[in-house]
Amino acid sequence: MVSPDDRVTTTYTMWNLFRNCRRACYWRYVRQIVPLTEDERPLRFGSLIHKCLEMWHGGAGLKAVLDHIDHHFAGRITDPDLKQDWFYARAMLRAYAEKYASEPWEAVALEKGFTGEIVNPATEAKSKSFVLSGKVDGVVRRPDGTYYLLEHKTAGSVDGDYVGKLWTDFQIILYSFYLREALGIPIEGVVYNVLVKPKLAQSAGETEEEYQERLAALAAKNKSGKSNASRHMPETDEEFEQRLTAWFKEKDRFVRVELVFDFDSFGLLRSEVWELTQQFLDARRRDIWYQNTSYCYHWRRPCPYHAICSSKDNPLVIENQYIDKPPHGELAGDPFDNMQSVF
């Protein structure tokens, strides 16, 4: 992807992947290919929640948000996965709107994009090869006049380890620096807005065959040879919705963590980003992109490019299992171009 002045547009996602595995970065950002099939469901759900939060914090009412969810899951009648995620999203946003009916800050920007210079910290010279672009979930102004990033995250659970790792978030520090530089917004810190996604499933109940089998097993354990057990019936939509509502009322379903930035880290950040650009240019010049095998199963599932690497770059694997796709789709709101879900 080329910027208006012919320099290559880069993103946090690209540089983070380059830091973690240059080989994976090569396939995504140099060869520009992605797997033909990938698990889109969690990405689709996360993207929907981000859009709903943008609407809510932008002043749209709860009805508009719920209508958007209904439209997004229009195929839920025939698709059980869509139906389950529809239940999740509606229950999540209803509970969120109730918990955060009023906010201690004002949203001044939502889904704000930016582009900034990558600068050599030793000479202050601008990179002739790259610029950095990104998009933040939001910028909020607190009553004391300070500005904070608003960063939405959906998570399976939130514990001490999850919260303890937030300060290492390279993306947030990077975006804060560039918002200050490119847009003149003096970001002081970040509000992590974490929404926990449920793992509940709507009960399908028992088939008649399953019921008779269980009934016979219970009767065999009874001296009378009989059992009064009734059949487990399918959970109705209303019952499942009520169970989700009750689940979201429990503790720690929504968590907010505020962190204030250490501005001394910005100097280190500039040096690190510049160093990454020089390493990338060197790797491209020599066409050497080493593989970090520690990241092949970093999230307990194979990297999207595992099939290529394990086949020793077999061209038939590339041809049959991958398709061409321009990078940085996340800048245009494409949730399926976010390698953060992998690394």
JONORHU-V936613 format. One record per residue. RES is the residue in one letter. PSI is psi in degrees with one decimal (none if undefined). OMEGA is omega in degrees with one decimal (999 if undefined). Layout:
# JONORHU-V936613
[[RES;PSI;OMEGA] [RES;PSI;OMEGA]]
This chain:
# JONORHU-V936613
[[M;129.8;-174.0] [V;135.7;177.5] [S;169.1;-177.3] [P;-27.0;-179.0] [D;20.1;175.3] [D;1.5;172.1] [R;152.5;-176.4] [V;129.9;175.0] [T;131.3;175.9] [T;165.4;-179.2] [T;168.2;173.4] [Y;-43.3;-177.1] [T;-41.9;179.5] [M;-48.2;-176.6] [W;-33.6;178.0] [N;-40.3;177.5] [L;-38.6;178.1] [F;-40.0;177.2] [R;-38.0;-173.7] [N;-41.4;179.4] [C;107.3;-178.0] [R;-30.8;-178.9] [R;-44.5;177.6] [A;-39.3;178.0] [C;-38.4;178.7] [Y;-48.0;-177.3] [W;-38.7;-177.0] [R;-43.3;-168.4] [Y;-12.4;174.3] [V;-55.6;177.0] [R;-23.1;175.2] [Q;56.9;176.6] [I;155.9;177.3] [V;159.1;178.0] [P;145.0;179.3] [L;-36.5;177.6] [T;135.5;177.0] [E;160.5;-178.0] [D;98.8;-176.1] [E;-14.4;-170.9] [R;-52.5;-179.7] [P;-34.0;177.8] [L;-40.9;179.9] [R;-41.5;-179.8] [F;-46.4;179.4] [G;-40.1;178.3] [S;-41.2;178.7] [L;-46.1;-178.6] [I;-40.4;177.0] [H;-42.3;179.9] [K;-41.2;179.5] [C;-39.8;178.4] [L;-36.1;175.1] [E;-44.3;179.0] [M;-47.2;-176.5] [W;-49.5;-178.1] [H;-15.4;175.8] [G;-1.0;175.5] [G;-2.8;177.1] [A;143.8;179.4] [G;169.5;-178.7] [L;-36.9;-179.8] [K;-43.5;179.4] [A;-39.0;179.1] [V;-45.8;180.0] [L;-36.0;176.2] [D;-39.0;178.2] [H;-40.9;178.4] [I;-44.0;179.3] [D;-43.5;-179.3] [H;-40.2;-178.1] [H;-35.8;-178.0] [F;44.2;-177.4] [A;-26.1;-178.2] [G;15.4;-174.1] [R;-21.4;-176.8] [I;-33.1;-177.4] [T;-2.3;-177.4] [D;109.0;-177.1] [P;-35.7;179.3] [D;-42.6;177.2] [L;-39.6;-179.8] [K;-42.4;179.9] [Q;-45.0;179.7] [D;-30.7;175.0] [W;-46.2;175.3] [F;-48.1;-178.9] [Y;-49.5;-174.6] [A;-44.2;-179.8] [R;-44.3;179.7] [A;-40.4;-179.3] [M;-47.4;-176.2] [L;-32.8;175.0] [R;-46.5;-179.9] [A;-38.2;179.1] [Y;-45.3;-179.3] [A;-33.5;178.3] [E;-43.2;-177.5] [K;-39.0;-176.3] [Y;49.2;179.5] [A;-29.4;173.6] [S;152.7;-175.2] [E;151.6;177.7] [P;17.8;179.6] [W;170.9;179.6] [E;129.7;176.3] [A;118.0;-178.1] [V;-15.0;176.7] [A;139.2;179.3] [L;136.8;-177.6] [E;53.5;-175.4] [K;121.7;177.1] [G;157.9;179.0] [F;158.7;172.4] [T;133.4;-178.0] [G;168.0;-179.6] [E;145.3;168.6] [I;121.7;-168.5] [V;140.0;172.8] [N;112.9;-175.3] [P;-19.0;-179.0] [A;-30.6;-175.0] [T;-11.0;-174.6] [E;15.7;177.2] [A;139.2;178.5] [K;145.9;176.2] [S;135.3;176.4] [K;-3.3;-174.2] [S;-32.2;-170.0] [F;152.1;162.1] [V;165.6;179.2] [L;130.0;179.5] [S;158.1;178.8] [G;179.0;177.2] [K;129.8;-179.5] [V;151.1;179.9] [D;-39.4;-179.8] [G;162.2;171.3] [V;129.6;-178.1] [V;149.2;177.3] [R;122.6;-178.9] [R;165.2;-177.5] [P;-26.6;179.2] [D;4.1;176.9] [G;-1.5;179.1] [T;152.8;-179.0] [Y;137.1;177.7] [Y;148.1;167.9] [L;148.5;171.8] [L;114.3;-175.5] [E;114.2;180.0] [H;138.2;175.9] [K;137.0;169.4] [T;138.1;-175.0] [A;154.4;177.1] [G;-27.9;177.5] [S;161.6;178.4] [V;118.2;177.2] [D;-172.4;-178.2] [G;-36.7;179.2] [D;-40.6;-179.3] [Y;-49.3;-179.3] [V;-39.4;-177.3] [G;-24.0;-178.6] [K;-8.1;-173.5] [L;-31.8;-177.4] [W;-17.7;-179.7] [T;5.1;-174.2] [D;96.6;-178.3] [F;-36.1;-177.9] [Q;-45.2;-175.5] [I;-43.2;178.1] [I;-42.8;-179.6] [L;-48.6;-177.7] [Y;-37.8;179.6] [S;-43.4;179.4] [F;-45.3;-175.6] [Y;-28.9;173.6] [L;-38.6;176.7] [R;-43.3;-176.2] [E;-47.1;-172.2] [A;-35.4;-173.9] [L;-6.1;179.3] [G;22.7;178.4] [I;115.3;-175.8] [P;80.9;-178.4] [I;127.6;-178.7] [E;-24.0;-177.1] [G;-162.6;-176.1] [V;142.6;171.0] [V;110.1;174.4] [Y;119.9;-177.7] [N;96.9;-171.2] [V;127.7;177.5] [L;125.4;-177.4] [V;129.0;-179.2] [K;131.9;-179.0] [P;162.5;175.8] [K;16.3;-179.7] [L;150.8;176.7] [A;143.1;177.4] [Q;125.7;-176.0] [S;130.8;179.1] [A;-6.9;-178.5] [G;-162.4;-179.1] [E;144.0;167.3] [T;164.4;177.6] [E;-38.9;179.2] [E;-43.5;178.7] [E;-39.6;179.1] [Y;-46.5;-179.2] [Q;-36.7;178.1] [E;-44.5;179.0] [R;-39.7;179.7] [L;-41.9;179.8] [A;-38.5;-179.8] [A;-39.4;178.9] [L;-39.7;-179.6] [A;-35.8;-179.0] [A;-26.3;179.9] [K;-9.6;-176.9] [N;137.5;-178.4] [K;-30.5;-179.6] [S;-13.3;-177.1] [G;16.7;-179.7] [K;165.6;175.9] [S;141.9;178.2] [N;12.0;-178.4] [A;138.8;177.7] [S;160.6;-178.3] [R;137.7;174.3] [H;112.0;-176.7] [M;156.1;178.4] [P;144.0;176.9] [E;127.8;179.8] [T;163.7;177.7] [D;-40.5;-179.0] [E;-41.2;179.4] [E;-41.3;179.3] [F;-40.4;178.7] [E;-41.0;178.2] [Q;-37.8;179.6] [R;-38.7;176.7] [L;-42.3;179.0] [T;-43.8;178.7] [A;-37.2;179.8] [W;-42.5;-178.3] [F;-16.0;177.6] [K;-9.5;178.7] [E;167.2;-175.1] [K;146.7;171.2] [D;28.0;172.1] [R;-25.3;174.1] [F;129.2;-177.2] [V;134.6;173.9] [R;131.6;-179.7] [V;127.1;177.8] [E;132.2;176.1] [L;135.7;175.6] [V;136.9;-174.5] [F;146.2;169.0] [D;106.5;-172.7] [F;-18.2;175.0] [D;-24.2;-179.0] [S;-19.4;179.9] [F;-37.5;178.3] [G;-42.4;177.1] [L;-36.4;179.4] [L;-46.2;180.0] [R;-42.4;-179.5] [S;-40.9;-178.2] [E;-44.3;-179.9] [V;-42.4;178.8] [W;-43.2;-179.9] [E;-38.0;177.3] [L;-40.2;179.1] [T;-40.0;-178.8] [Q;-37.7;177.8] [Q;-37.4;178.3] [F;-45.6;179.3] [L;-39.0;178.6] [D;-42.7;178.5] [A;-39.6;179.4] [R;-39.4;-179.5] [R;-43.2;-177.4] [R;-7.1;-176.9] [D;48.9;176.9] [I;114.7;-176.9] [W;94.8;-173.1] [Y;153.0;-177.8] [Q;131.9;174.7] [N;98.6;-175.2] [T;-15.7;177.6] [S;-17.3;-178.1] [Y;5.9;-179.7] [C;-34.5;179.3] [Y;43.5;-172.3] [H;-39.2;179.5] [W;32.3;177.8] [R;27.3;171.7] [R;155.3;-175.2] [P;145.6;171.9] [C;148.6;178.7] [P;-20.3;-177.9] [Y;14.4;178.9] [H;-38.9;-178.8] [A;-38.0;179.4] [I;-51.6;-175.3] [C;-41.4;-178.7] [S;-20.4;177.7] [S;7.0;-177.6] [K;43.1;176.8] [D;38.1;179.4] [N;121.5;-177.4] [P;-26.7;178.6] [L;-35.7;175.9] [V;-44.5;179.5] [I;-43.4;-176.7] [E;-37.6;-172.6] [N;-22.0;-173.8] [Q;-1.0;-176.3] [Y;154.9;178.2] [I;157.7;177.3] [D;140.1;176.7] [K;123.5;178.5] [P;147.6;-178.3] [P;173.7;172.5] [H;32.1;176.9] [G;-21.5;-179.4] [E;-23.3;178.3] [L;-24.2;179.2] [A;10.5;177.1] [G;17.2;178.4] [D;110.7;-177.3] [P;-12.7;-174.4] [F;20.9;175.6] [D;45.4;-175.3] [N;95.4;-177.7] [M;-3.9;175.3] [Q;-25.5;-179.9] [S;-15.3;-179.2] [V;-42.8;-177.0] [F;none;999]]
